[in-house]
Amino acid sequence: MSDPAPERTSPLHAVHSQLGASFTDFAGWQMPVRYTSDLAEHAAVRTAAGLFDLSHMAEILVYGREAGPFLDAALAGKLSAIDLMQAKYSLLLTETGGILDDVVVYRLGDTTFLVVANAGNREAAAAALTERSADFEVTVDDQSDDYALIAVQGPNSRAILEQTAGITEVGVPLDELKYYRATDAFFEGVPLLVARTGYTGEDGFELYLRTTAAVSLWRALEAAGEDQGLVPAGLASRDTLRLEAGMPLYGHELGTDTQPAQAGLGRVVALSKESDFVGRSAVEAGPADNARVLVGLVADGRRAGRAGYSIVSDGAVVGTVTSGALSPTLGHPIMMAYVDPTLAEPGTELAVDVRGTSIPATVTPLPFYRRKK
Amino acid sequence: MADKTTLKYTPEHEWLDIDGNVATVGITAYAAEKLGDVVFVELPDASVAVTAGSVIGEIESTKSVGELFAPVDGTVTENNAAVVDEPSLVNSDPFGEGWLIKVQFEKAPDGLLSWDEYSALVGE
């Protein structure tokens, strides 16, 4: 059971070890899977706050006179239209309309954007952006190795950030910072990007800064969160949180053989924009009429279908589970699955083959969980 | 409950507390830790005959599914209803209240590991 040598570790690795984290390999990184209990960490994010190290994520800077038009051509959304310090969820498509990566793009300046890509797609995303930049006056600069990313997620996250020692010169007061907006700040003199974004279905913030200041920021957040119920939270809880929130995970719900419309992400593709973009003609043509589509499924009991399990209707396989777990918040199994489009209506009764046992499951709208505003 | 240094172990991360020709079986703290929070346990009923190495139950966490292997040829004499009702016992007390089944056997299995051997196997 000896683990292979870790390929990559976070700048916070020693902190996680001290906290007693169990580690997992994620896209070649040794990252915390849990510190104490997945369920406790999940519950803390829903009721108080959780502290996540997401330093494995990729940060790719795009800057230059034609940065906006370039991103319009390289990504599915109209990024040139977003406001300064606005964030936007977008997709990097293949020529055939498949999803190469899902990204969040921040506009840091008139001609400067930050593209945050999945760790597992860092090379593919950076390569695609670089290749697509050839005809534009723009620089694509993969700065992933220099950036740490720490997320504070949960209803108490704003109060915690407001009390964190060392965070100064916050451009927009946090109580005025809207969802999917960011502001500049400093932490102990180091530039800090504070974004009101996340992947948990709760209010929360994602904090980008140079790796050299990561440990100090983590400690300051822990101290500020001590009386706010803040706990360090690992990737296991992050996965169940995002699943409850109905958010797709690349490699599970998204891949190069999946078109945005199949994944329910048609709204992310700006077909209204005048310019061409990679994948446009394929997306306009659309997936095949019988291409499977993403649905939510709920079941009774405690056994959830897991990724790869078959969805069955009238004895025939009609789909595949992409993510599934016993929902910690809801107490029953929840799953995301691709099913035949004729069986995607909410209320449709299907079954999931859980290791030989057929378990009834009902199609339900996503998300499974929505926080009270 | 049980003194883990006197238990026997399998490479599949199960422990056996052998008393005469009955073995109480559970999974180790190492296995429970690797699984994460256990949320569902399925165990064979009493009087079911089991064959060493075959899958006879499941231990499911929020994150993954673990299989319970029969560590010995024999007959299940009891399963732990408490752990079916409260699966988190596998995490909170894997060597005690989190026991899973009792199996009556004719012949003790070969190749069981001591605590020291098992500890070396998992590198702890």
Chai-1 contact restraints between the chains, C-beta under 6 A:
chainA,res_idxA,chainB,res_idxB,connection_type,confidence,min_distance_angstrom,max_distance_angstrom,comment,restraint_id
A,M1,B,V122,contact,1.0,0.0,6.0,A-B,restraint_1
A,S37,B,D37,contact,1.0,0.0,6.0,A-B,restraint_2
A,D38,B,G36,contact,1.0,0.0,6.0,A-B,restraint_3
A,D38,B,D37,contact,1.0,0.0,6.0,A-B,restraint_4
A,D38,B,T62,contact,1.0,0.0,6.0,A-B,restraint_5
A,L39,B,D37,contact,1.0,0.0,6.0,A-B,restraint_6
A,A236,B,G36,contact,1.0,0.0,6.0,A-B,restraint_7
A,A236,B,K63,contact,1.0,0.0,6.0,A-B,restraint_8
A,T240,B,T62,contact,1.0,0.0,6.0,A-B,restraint_9
A,R302,B,F40,contact,1.0,0.0,6.0,A-B,restraint_10
A,R303,B,F40,contact,1.0,0.0,6.0,A-B,restraint_11
A,A325,B,T62,contact,1.0,0.0,6.0,A-B,restraint_12
A,L326,B,V39,contact,1.0,0.0,6.0,A-B,restraint_13
